[in-house]
C-alpha cells in the first residue's frame, strides 16, 4: 500500500493564503495572529524589501 502523505491543516491553510492573496511564502509562514485584523479584513505584514505592507482580504 502506498503512502498518500499527510495533510497538515496549517500547511493547507498556508497554501490557500498564498493562492488567494498573493503574499510571499516567507510572509505567510512567519505570520502571527497579532498581524491579523479581522474587523478590517486585512493582514499587517512586517517590513520586507518594500517596507511594511497591509494586505486586504476579500
mmCIF file as Biopython writes it, N, C-alpha, C and O atoms, coordinates in Angstrom:
data_model
#
loop_
_atom_site.group_PDB
_atom_site.id
_atom_site.type_symbol
_atom_site.label_atom_id
_atom_site.label_alt_id
_atom_site.label_comp_id
_atom_site.label_asym_id
_atom_site.label_entity_id
_atom_site.label_seq_id
_atom_site.pdbx_PDB_ins_code
_atom_site.Cartn_x
_atom_site.Cartn_y
_atom_site.Cartn_z
_atom_site.occupancy
_atom_site.B_iso_or_equiv
_atom_site.auth_seq_id
_atom_site.auth_asym_id
_atom_site.pdbx_PDB_model_num
ATOM 1   N N  . UNK A ? 1  ? 0.841   -1.186 0.000  1.0 0.0 1  A 1 
ATOM 2   C CA . UNK A ? 1  ? 0.000   0.000  0.000  1.0 0.0 1  A 1 
ATOM 3   C C  . UNK A ? 1  ? 0.882   1.243  0.000  1.0 0.0 1  A 1 
ATOM 4   O O  . UNK A ? 1  ? 1.840   1.333  0.768  1.0 0.0 1  A 1 
ATOM 5   N N  . UNK A ? 2  ? 0.562   2.172  -0.841 1.0 0.0 2  A 1 
ATOM 6   C CA . UNK A ? 2  ? 1.354   3.382  -0.999 1.0 0.0 2  A 1 
ATOM 7   C C  . UNK A ? 2  ? 0.945   4.449  0.010  1.0 0.0 2  A 1 
ATOM 8   O O  . UNK A ? 2  ? -0.238  4.600  0.315  1.0 0.0 2  A 1 
ATOM 9   N N  . UNK A ? 3  ? 1.928   5.190  0.529  1.0 0.0 3  A 1 
ATOM 10  C CA . UNK A ? 3  ? 1.649   6.283  1.458  1.0 0.0 3  A 1 
ATOM 11  C C  . UNK A ? 3  ? 1.122   7.476  0.673  1.0 0.0 3  A 1 
ATOM 12  O O  . UNK A ? 3  ? 1.783   7.972  -0.239 1.0 0.0 3  A 1 
ATOM 13  N N  . UNK A ? 4  ? -0.069  7.928  1.035  1.0 0.0 4  A 1 
ATOM 14  C CA . UNK A ? 4  ? -0.685  9.050  0.330  1.0 0.0 4  A 1 
ATOM 15  C C  . UNK A ? 4  ? -0.247  10.396 0.885  1.0 0.0 4  A 1 
ATOM 16  O O  . UNK A ? 4  ? -0.656  11.429 0.356  1.0 0.0 4  A 1 
ATOM 17  N N  . UNK A ? 5  ? 0.563   10.422 1.922  1.0 0.0 5  A 1 
ATOM 18  C CA . UNK A ? 5  ? 1.031   11.665 2.510  1.0 0.0 5  A 1 
ATOM 19  C C  . UNK A ? 5  ? 0.127   12.139 3.625  1.0 0.0 5  A 1 
ATOM 20  O O  . UNK A ? 5  ? -0.995  11.658 3.787  1.0 0.0 5  A 1 
ATOM 21  N N  . UNK A ? 6  ? 0.614   13.059 4.368  1.0 0.0 6  A 1 
ATOM 22  C CA . UNK A ? 6  ? -0.129  13.619 5.486  1.0 0.0 6  A 1 
ATOM 23  C C  . UNK A ? 6  ? -0.483  15.054 5.145  1.0 0.0 6  A 1 
ATOM 24  O O  . UNK A ? 6  ? 0.379   15.835 4.743  1.0 0.0 6  A 1 
ATOM 25  N N  . UNK A ? 7  ? -1.742  15.397 5.304  1.0 0.0 7  A 1 
ATOM 26  C CA . UNK A ? 7  ? -2.176  16.762 5.041  1.0 0.0 7  A 1 
ATOM 27  C C  . UNK A ? 7  ? -2.294  17.505 6.364  1.0 0.0 7  A 1 
ATOM 28  O O  . UNK A ? 7  ? -3.217  17.250 7.137  1.0 0.0 7  A 1 
ATOM 29  N N  . UNK A ? 8  ? -1.382  18.407 6.627  1.0 0.0 8  A 1 
ATOM 30  C CA . UNK A ? 8  ? -1.414  19.192 7.850  1.0 0.0 8  A 1 
ATOM 31  C C  . UNK A ? 8  ? -2.320  20.392 7.654  1.0 0.0 8  A 1 
ATOM 32  O O  . UNK A ? 8  ? -2.186  21.101 6.656  1.0 0.0 8  A 1 
ATOM 33  N N  . UNK A ? 9  ? -3.245  20.641 8.581  1.0 0.0 9  A 1 
ATOM 34  C CA . UNK A ? 9  ? -4.151  21.793 8.434  1.0 0.0 9  A 1 
ATOM 35  C C  . UNK A ? 9  ? -3.423  23.120 8.259  1.0 0.0 9  A 1 
ATOM 36  O O  . UNK A ? 9  ? -3.873  23.973 7.493  1.0 0.0 9  A 1 
ATOM 37  N N  . UNK A ? 10 ? -2.306  23.309 8.957  1.0 0.0 10 A 1 
ATOM 38  C CA . UNK A ? 10 ? -1.579  24.574 8.827  1.0 0.0 10 A 1 
ATOM 39  C C  . UNK A ? 10 ? -0.948  24.718 7.446  1.0 0.0 10 A 1 
ATOM 40  O O  . UNK A ? 10 ? -0.892  25.824 6.908  1.0 0.0 10 A 1 
ATOM 41  N N  . UNK A ? 11 ? -0.475  23.625 6.869  1.0 0.0 11 A 1 
ATOM 42  C CA . UNK A ? 11 ? 0.110   23.670 5.528  1.0 0.0 11 A 1 
ATOM 43  C C  . UNK A ? 11 ? -0.963  23.963 4.485  1.0 0.0 11 A 1 
ATOM 44  O O  . UNK A ? 11 ? -0.733  24.722 3.543  1.0 0.0 11 A 1 
ATOM 45  N N  . UNK A ? 12 ? -2.129  23.362 4.658  1.0 0.0 12 A 1 
ATOM 46  C CA . UNK A ? 12 ? -3.227  23.605 3.730  1.0 0.0 12 A 1 
ATOM 47  C C  . UNK A ? 12 ? -3.672  25.063 3.802  1.0 0.0 12 A 1 
ATOM 48  O O  . UNK A ? 12 ? -3.921  25.691 2.773  1.0 0.0 12 A 1 
ATOM 49  N N  . UNK A ? 13 ? -3.770  25.594 5.006  1.0 0.0 13 A 1 
ATOM 50  C CA . UNK A ? 13 ? -4.160  26.997 5.178  1.0 0.0 13 A 1 
ATOM 51  C C  . UNK A ? 13 ? -3.128  27.934 4.553  1.0 0.0 13 A 1 
ATOM 52  O O  . UNK A ? 13 ? -3.495  28.934 3.937  1.0 0.0 13 A 1 
ATOM 53  N N  . UNK A ? 14 ? -1.845  27.619 4.706  1.0 0.0 14 A 1 
ATOM 54  C CA . UNK A ? 14 ? -0.790  28.454 4.129  1.0 0.0 14 A 1 
ATOM 55  C C  . UNK A ? 14 ? -0.875  28.472 2.613  1.0 0.0 14 A 1 
ATOM 56  O O  . UNK A ? 14 ? -0.725  29.527 1.997  1.0 0.0 14 A 1 
ATOM 57  N N  . UNK A ? 15 ? -1.113  27.327 2.010  1.0 0.0 15 A 1 
ATOM 58  C CA . UNK A ? 15 ? -1.230  27.255 0.549  1.0 0.0 15 A 1 
ATOM 59  C C  . UNK A ? 15 ? -2.445  28.053 0.077  1.0 0.0 15 A 1 
ATOM 60  O O  . UNK A ? 15 ? -2.375  28.744 -0.939 1.0 0.0 15 A 1 
ATOM 61  N N  . UNK A ? 16 ? -3.543  27.962 0.799  1.0 0.0 16 A 1 
ATOM 62  C CA . UNK A ? 16 ? -4.731  28.738 0.427  1.0 0.0 16 A 1 
ATOM 63  C C  . UNK A ? 16 ? -4.441  30.234 0.476  1.0 0.0 16 A 1 
ATOM 64  O O  . UNK A ? 16 ? -4.833  30.975 -0.425 1.0 0.0 16 A 1 
ATOM 65  N N  . UNK A ? 17 ? -3.756  30.677 1.524  1.0 0.0 17 A 1 
ATOM 66  C CA . UNK A ? 17 ? -3.410  32.097 1.614  1.0 0.0 17 A 1 
ATOM 67  C C  . UNK A ? 17 ? -2.505  32.524 0.464  1.0 0.0 17 A 1 
ATOM 68  O O  . UNK A ? 17 ? -2.699  33.588 -0.125 1.0 0.0 17 A 1 
ATOM 69  N N  . UNK A ? 18 ? -1.514  31.690 0.147  1.0 0.0 18 A 1 
ATOM 70  C CA . UNK A ? 18 ? -0.611  32.011 -0.955 1.0 0.0 18 A 1 
ATOM 71  C C  . UNK A ? 18 ? -1.374  32.177 -2.264 1.0 0.0 18 A 1 
ATOM 72  O O  . UNK A ? 18 ? -1.097  33.093 -3.038 1.0 0.0 18 A 1 
ATOM 73  N N  . UNK A ? 19 ? -2.315  31.306 -2.504 1.0 0.0 19 A 1 
ATOM 74  C CA . UNK A ? 19 ? -3.082  31.353 -3.751 1.0 0.0 19 A 1 
ATOM 75  C C  . UNK A ? 19 ? -4.045  32.533 -3.770 1.0 0.0 19 A 1 
ATOM 76  O O  . UNK A ? 19 ? -4.156  33.231 -4.778 1.0 0.0 19 A 1 
ATOM 77  N N  . UNK A ? 20 ? -4.740  32.756 -2.660 1.0 0.0 20 A 1 
ATOM 78  C CA . UNK A ? 20 ? -5.817  33.744 -2.648 1.0 0.0 20 A 1 
ATOM 79  C C  . UNK A ? 20 ? -5.363  35.193 -2.507 1.0 0.0 20 A 1 
ATOM 80  O O  . UNK A ? 20 ? -6.011  36.085 -3.054 1.0 0.0 20 A 1 
ATOM 81  N N  . UNK A ? 21 ? -4.272  35.453 -1.793 1.0 0.0 21 A 1 
ATOM 82  C CA . UNK A ? 21 ? -3.911  36.851 -1.571 1.0 0.0 21 A 1 
ATOM 83  C C  . UNK A ? 21 ? -2.566  37.251 -2.164 1.0 0.0 21 A 1 
ATOM 84  O O  . UNK A ? 21 ? -2.206  38.427 -2.127 1.0 0.0 21 A 1 
ATOM 85  N N  . UNK A ? 22 ? -1.820  36.301 -2.708 1.0 0.0 22 A 1 
ATOM 86  C CA . UNK A ? 22 ? -0.604  36.629 -3.433 1.0 0.0 22 A 1 
ATOM 87  C C  . UNK A ? 22 ? 0.574   37.075 -2.586 1.0 0.0 22 A 1 
ATOM 88  O O  . UNK A ? 22 ? 1.452   37.779 -3.083 1.0 0.0 22 A 1 
ATOM 89  N N  . UNK A ? 23 ? 0.614   36.687 -1.335 1.0 0.0 23 A 1 
ATOM 90  C CA . UNK A ? 23 ? 1.765   37.013 -0.484 1.0 0.0 23 A 1 
ATOM 91  C C  . UNK A ? 23 ? 2.924   36.072 -0.793 1.0 0.0 23 A 1 
ATOM 92  O O  . UNK A ? 23 ? 2.752   35.038 -1.438 1.0 0.0 23 A 1 
ATOM 93  N N  . UNK A ? 24 ? 4.093   36.448 -0.324 1.0 0.0 24 A 1 
ATOM 94  C CA . UNK A ? 24 ? 5.264   35.594 -0.474 1.0 0.0 24 A 1 
ATOM 95  C C  . UNK A ? 24 ? 5.226   34.497 0.584  1.0 0.0 24 A 1 
ATOM 96  O O  . UNK A ? 24 ? 4.620   34.666 1.642  1.0 0.0 24 A 1 
ATOM 97  N N  . UNK A ? 25 ? 5.868   33.389 0.297  1.0 0.0 25 A 1 
ATOM 98  C CA . UNK A ? 25 ? 5.899   32.248 1.211  1.0 0.0 25 A 1 
ATOM 99  C C  . UNK A ? 25 ? 6.435   32.650 2.579  1.0 0.0 25 A 1 
ATOM 100 O O  . UNK A ? 25 ? 5.867   32.263 3.600  1.0 0.0 25 A 1 
ATOM 101 N N  . UNK A ? 26 ? 7.515   33.417 2.616  1.0 0.0 26 A 1 
ATOM 102 C CA . UNK A ? 26 ? 8.105   33.855 3.882  1.0 0.0 26 A 1 
ATOM 103 C C  . UNK A ? 26 ? 7.158   34.709 4.703  1.0 0.0 26 A 1 
ATOM 104 O O  . UNK A ? 26 ? 7.176   34.649 5.933  1.0 0.0 26 A 1 
ATOM 105 N N  . UNK A ? 27 ? 6.338   35.498 4.043  1.0 0.0 27 A 1 
ATOM 106 C CA . UNK A ? 27 ? 5.369   36.337 4.752  1.0 0.0 27 A 1 
ATOM 107 C C  . UNK A ? 27 ? 4.285   35.485 5.400  1.0 0.0 27 A 1 
ATOM 108 O O  . UNK A ? 27 ? 3.812   35.802 6.491  1.0 0.0 27 A 1 
ATOM 109 N N  . UNK A ? 28 ? 3.898   34.417 4.738  1.0 0.0 28 A 1 
ATOM 110 C CA . UNK A ? 28 ? 2.839   33.557 5.257  1.0 0.0 28 A 1 
ATOM 111 C C  . UNK A ? 28 ? 3.336   32.674 6.393  1.0 0.0 28 A 1 
ATOM 112 O O  . UNK A ? 28 ? 2.657   32.541 7.411  1.0 0.0 28 A 1 
ATOM 113 N N  . UNK A ? 29 ? 4.504   32.071 6.236  1.0 0.0 29 A 1 
ATOM 114 C CA . UNK A ? 29 ? 4.982   31.146 7.276  1.0 0.0 29 A 1 
ATOM 115 C C  . UNK A ? 29 ? 5.421   31.871 8.542  1.0 0.0 29 A 1 
ATOM 116 O O  . UNK A ? 29 ? 5.503   31.254 9.604  1.0 0.0 29 A 1 
ATOM 117 N N  . UNK A ? 30 ? 5.704   33.164 8.451  1.0 0.0 30 A 1 
ATOM 118 C CA . UNK A ? 30 ? 6.076   33.922 9.651  1.0 0.0 30 A 1 
ATOM 119 C C  . UNK A ? 30 ? 4.917   34.754 10.189 1.0 0.0 30 A 1 
ATOM 120 O O  . UNK A ? 30 ? 5.090   35.530 11.129 1.0 0.0 30 A 1 
ATOM 121 N N  . UNK A ? 31 ? 3.742   34.595 9.596  1.0 0.0 31 A 1 
ATOM 122 C CA . UNK A ? 31 ? 2.559   35.342 10.010 1.0 0.0 31 A 1 
ATOM 123 C C  . UNK A ? 31 ? 2.170   34.989 11.445 1.0 0.0 31 A 1 
ATOM 124 O O  . UNK A ? 31 ? 2.185   33.821 11.831 1.0 0.0 31 A 1 
ATOM 125 N N  . UNK A ? 32 ? 1.823   36.007 12.226 1.0 0.0 32 A 1 
ATOM 126 C CA . UNK A ? 32 ? 1.378   35.814 13.603 1.0 0.0 32 A 1 
ATOM 127 C C  . UNK A ? 32 ? -0.037  36.351 13.739 1.0 0.0 32 A 1 
ATOM 128 O O  . UNK A ? 32 ? -0.452  37.226 12.979 1.0 0.0 32 A 1 
ATOM 129 N N  . UNK A ? 33 ? -0.779  35.822 14.713 1.0 0.0 33 A 1 
ATOM 130 C CA . UNK A ? 33 ? -2.156  36.252 14.913 1.0 0.0 33 A 1 
ATOM 131 C C  . UNK A ? 33 ? -2.253  37.748 15.170 1.0 0.0 33 A 1 
ATOM 132 O O  . UNK A ? 33 ? -3.251  38.370 14.807 1.0 0.0 33 A 1 
ATOM 133 N N  . UNK A ? 34 ? -1.241  38.332 15.784 1.0 0.0 34 A 1 
ATOM 134 C CA . UNK A ? 34 ? -1.289  39.771 16.082 1.0 0.0 34 A 1 
ATOM 135 C C  . UNK A ? 34 ? -1.242  40.626 14.821 1.0 0.0 34 A 1 
ATOM 136 O O  . UNK A ? 34 ? -1.558  41.814 14.877 1.0 0.0 34 A 1 
ATOM 137 N N  . UNK A ? 35 ? -0.853  40.048 13.684 1.0 0.0 35 A 1 
ATOM 138 C CA . UNK A ? 35 ? -0.805  40.777 12.417 1.0 0.0 35 A 1 
ATOM 139 C C  . UNK A ? 35 ? -2.144  40.743 11.685 1.0 0.0 35 A 1 
ATOM 140 O O  . UNK A ? 35 ? -2.324  41.432 10.681 1.0 0.0 35 A 1 
ATOM 141 N N  . UNK A ? 36 ? -3.083  39.939 12.188 1.0 0.0 36 A 1 
ATOM 142 C CA . UNK A ? 36 ? -4.372  39.757 11.521 1.0 0.0 36 A 1 
ATOM 143 C C  . UNK A ? 36 ? -5.401  40.711 12.113 1.0 0.0 36 A 1 
ATOM 144 O O  . UNK A ? 36 ? -5.617  40.734 13.325 1.0 0.0 36 A 1 
ATOM 145 N N  . UNK A ? 37 ? -6.030  41.491 11.253 1.0 0.0 37 A 1 
ATOM 146 C CA . UNK A ? 37 ? -7.082  42.415 11.659 1.0 0.0 37 A 1 
ATOM 147 C C  . UNK A ? 37 ? -8.399  41.890 11.082 1.0 0.0 37 A 1 
ATOM 148 O O  . UNK A ? 37 ? -8.731  42.144 9.924  1.0 0.0 37 A 1 
ATOM 149 N N  . UNK A ? 38 ? -9.142  41.151 11.915 1.0 0.0 38 A 1 
ATOM 150 C CA . UNK A ? 38 ? -10.386 40.555 11.439 1.0 0.0 38 A 1 
ATOM 151 C C  . UNK A ? 38 ? -11.431 41.617 11.119 1.0 0.0 38 A 1 
ATOM 152 O O  . UNK A ? 38 ? -12.128 41.522 10.109 1.0 0.0 38 A 1 
ATOM 153 N N  . UNK A ? 39 ? -11.540 42.620 11.971 1.0 0.0 39 A 1 
ATOM 154 C CA . UNK A ? 39 ? -12.537 43.676 11.760 1.0 0.0 39 A 1 
ATOM 155 C C  . UNK A ? 39 ? -12.265 44.440 10.465 1.0 0.0 39 A 1 
ATOM 156 O O  . UNK A ? 39 ? -13.189 44.755 9.715  1.0 0.0 39 A 1 
ATOM 157 N N  . UNK A ? 40 ? -11.003 44.731 10.214 1.0 0.0 40 A 1 
ATOM 158 C CA . UNK A ? 40 ? -10.629 45.462 8.999  1.0 0.0 40 A 1 
ATOM 159 C C  . UNK A ? 40 ? -10.372 44.574 7.804  1.0 0.0 40 A 1 
ATOM 160 O O  . UNK A ? 40 ? -10.069 45.067 6.718  1.0 0.0 40 A 1 
ATOM 161 N N  . UNK A ? 41 ? -10.491 43.250 7.989  1.0 0.0 41 A 1 
ATOM 162 C CA . UNK A ? 41 ? -10.259 42.273 6.921  1.0 0.0 41 A 1 
ATOM 163 C C  . UNK A ? 41 ? -8.926  42.516 6.231  1.0 0.0 41 A 1 
ATOM 164 O O  . UNK A ? 41 ? -8.859  42.680 5.013  1.0 0.0 41 A 1 
ATOM 165 N N  . UNK A ? 42 ? -7.854  42.535 7.043  1.0 0.0 42 A 1 
ATOM 166 C CA . UNK A ? 42 ? -6.535  42.819 6.483  1.0 0.0 42 A 1 
ATOM 167 C C  . UNK A ? 42 ? -5.443  42.119 7.272  1.0 0.0 42 A 1 
ATOM 168 O O  . UNK A ? 42 ? -5.626  41.754 8.434  1.0 0.0 42 A 1 
ATOM 169 N N  . UNK A ? 43 ? -4.310  41.940 6.620  1.0 0.0 43 A 1 
ATOM 170 C CA . UNK A ? 43 ? -3.093  41.457 7.265  1.0 0.0 43 A 1 
ATOM 171 C C  . UNK A ? 43 ? -2.103  42.610 7.281  1.0 0.0 43 A 1 
ATOM 172 O O  . UNK A ? 43 ? -1.891  43.259 6.256  1.0 0.0 43 A 1 
ATOM 173 N N  . UNK A ? 44 ? -1.505  42.868 8.414  1.0 0.0 44 A 1 
ATOM 174 C CA . UNK A ? 44 ? -0.495  43.913 8.514  1.0 0.0 44 A 1 
ATOM 175 C C  . UNK A ? 44 ? 0.853   43.202 8.603  1.0 0.0 44 A 1 
ATOM 176 O O  . UNK A ? 44 ? 1.229   42.692 9.659  1.0 0.0 44 A 1 
ATOM 177 N N  . UNK A ? 45 ? 1.579   43.174 7.477  1.0 0.0 45 A 1 
ATOM 178 C CA . UNK A ? 45 ? 2.832   42.447 7.387  1.0 0.0 45 A 1 
ATOM 179 C C  . UNK A ? 45 ? 4.004   43.313 7.828  1.0 0.0 45 A 1 
ATOM 180 O O  . UNK A ? 45 ? 4.011   44.529 7.639  1.0 0.0 45 A 1 
ATOM 181 N N  . UNK A ? 46 ? 4.977   42.666 8.409  1.0 0.0 46 A 1 
ATOM 182 C CA . UNK A ? 46 ? 6.193   43.373 8.850  1.0 0.0 46 A 1 
ATOM 183 C C  . UNK A ? 46 ? 6.990   43.846 7.644  1.0 0.0 46 A 1 
ATOM 184 O O  . UNK A ? 46 ? 6.681   43.503 6.503  1.0 0.0 46 A 1 
ATOM 185 N N  . UNK A ? 47 ? 8.000   44.623 7.911  1.0 0.0 47 A 1 
ATOM 186 C CA . UNK A ? 47 ? 8.838   45.192 6.845  1.0 0.0 47 A 1 
ATOM 187 C C  . UNK A ? 47 ? 9.472   44.085 6.007  1.0 0.0 47 A 1 
ATOM 188 O O  . UNK A ? 47 ? 9.977   43.095 6.535  1.0 0.0 47 A 1 
ATOM 189 N N  . UNK A ? 48 ? 9.433   44.273 4.711  1.0 0.0 48 A 1 
ATOM 190 C CA . UNK A ? 48 ? 10.102  43.379 3.769  1.0 0.0 48 A 1 
ATOM 191 C C  . UNK A ? 48 ? 10.986  44.245 2.888  1.0 0.0 48 A 1 
ATOM 192 O O  . UNK A ? 48 ? 11.402  45.324 3.311  1.0 0.0 48 A 1 
ATOM 193 N N  . UNK A ? 49 ? 11.276  43.808 1.700  1.0 0.0 49 A 1 
ATOM 194 C CA . UNK A ? 49 ? 12.100  44.597 0.777  1.0 0.0 49 A 1 
ATOM 195 C C  . UNK A ? 49 ? 11.490  45.965 0.498  1.0 0.0 49 A 1 
ATOM 196 O O  . UNK A ? 49 ? 12.204  46.951 0.321  1.0 0.0 49 A 1 
ATOM 197 N N  . UNK A ? 50 ? 10.159  46.011 0.459  1.0 0.0 50 A 1 
ATOM 198 C CA . UNK A ? 50 ? 9.475   47.258 0.124  1.0 0.0 50 A 1 
ATOM 199 C C  . UNK A ? 50 ? 8.901   47.962 1.351  1.0 0.0 50 A 1 
ATOM 200 O O  . UNK A ? 50 ? 8.193   48.959 1.206  1.0 0.0 50 A 1 
ATOM 201 N N  . UNK A ? 51 ? 9.187   47.469 2.547  1.0 0.0 51 A 1 
ATOM 202 C CA . UNK A ? 51 ? 8.678   48.077 3.766  1.0 0.0 51 A 1 
ATOM 203 C C  . UNK A ? 51 ? 7.426   47.376 4.277  1.0 0.0 51 A 1 
ATOM 204 O O  . UNK A ? 51 ? 6.988   46.379 3.702  1.0 0.0 51 A 1 
ATOM 205 N N  . UNK A ? 52 ? 6.856   47.894 5.346  1.0 0.0 52 A 1 
ATOM 206 C CA . UNK A ? 52 ? 5.648   47.311 5.913  1.0 0.0 52 A 1 
ATOM 207 C C  . UNK A ? 52 ? 4.512   47.395 4.913  1.0 0.0 52 A 1 
ATOM 208 O O  . UNK A ? 52 ? 4.460   48.305 4.085  1.0 0.0 52 A 1 
ATOM 209 N N  . UNK A ? 53 ? 3.599   46.430 5.000  1.0 0.0 53 A 1 
ATOM 210 C CA . UNK A ? 53 ? 2.555   46.348 3.985  1.0 0.0 53 A 1 
ATOM 211 C C  . UNK A ? 53 ? 1.242   45.894 4.638  1.0 0.0 53 A 1 
ATOM 212 O O  . UNK A ? 53 ? 1.241   45.097 5.577  1.0 0.0 53 A 1 
ATOM 213 N N  . UNK A ? 54 ? 0.148   46.409 4.128  1.0 0.0 54 A 1 
ATOM 214 C CA . UNK A ? 54 ? -1.184  45.968 4.540  1.0 0.0 54 A 1 
ATOM 215 C C  . UNK A ? 54 ? -1.784  45.220 3.353  1.0 0.0 54 A 1 
ATOM 216 O O  . UNK A ? 54 ? -1.871  45.761 2.250  1.0 0.0 54 A 1 
ATOM 217 N N  . UNK A ? 55 ? -2.194  43.986 3.581  1.0 0.0 55 A 1 
ATOM 218 C CA . UNK A ? 55 ? -2.827  43.176 2.541  1.0 0.0 55 A 1 
ATOM 219 C C  . UNK A ? 55 ? -4.295  43.052 2.896  1.0 0.0 55 A 1 
ATOM 220 O O  . UNK A ? 55 ? -4.643  42.516 3.948  1.0 0.0 55 A 1 
ATOM 221 N N  . UNK A ? 56 ? -5.154  43.547 2.023  1.0 0.0 56 A 1 
ATOM 222 C CA . UNK A ? 56 ? -6.600  43.497 2.268  1.0 0.0 56 A 1 
ATOM 223 C C  . UNK A ? 56 ? -7.145  42.148 1.824  1.0 0.0 56 A 1 
ATOM 224 O O  . UNK A ? 56 ? -6.796  41.637 0.760  1.0 0.0 56 A 1 
ATOM 225 N N  . UNK A ? 57 ? -8.003  41.586 2.656  1.0 0.0 57 A 1 
ATOM 226 C CA . UNK A ? 57 ? -8.598  40.286 2.388  1.0 0.0 57 A 1 
ATOM 227 C C  . UNK A ? 57 ? -10.001 40.473 1.831  1.0 0.0 57 A 1 
ATOM 228 O O  . UNK A ? 57 ? -10.732 41.369 2.254  1.0 0.0 57 A 1 
ATOM 229 N N  . UNK A ? 58 ? -10.367 39.630 0.888  1.0 0.0 58 A 1 
ATOM 230 C CA . UNK A ? 58 ? -11.699 39.698 0.290  1.0 0.0 58 A 1 
ATOM 231 C C  . UNK A ? 58 ? -12.775 39.130 1.169  1.0 0.0 58 A 1 
ATOM 232 O O  . UNK A ? 58 ? -13.946 39.125 0.787  1.0 0.0 58 A 1 
#
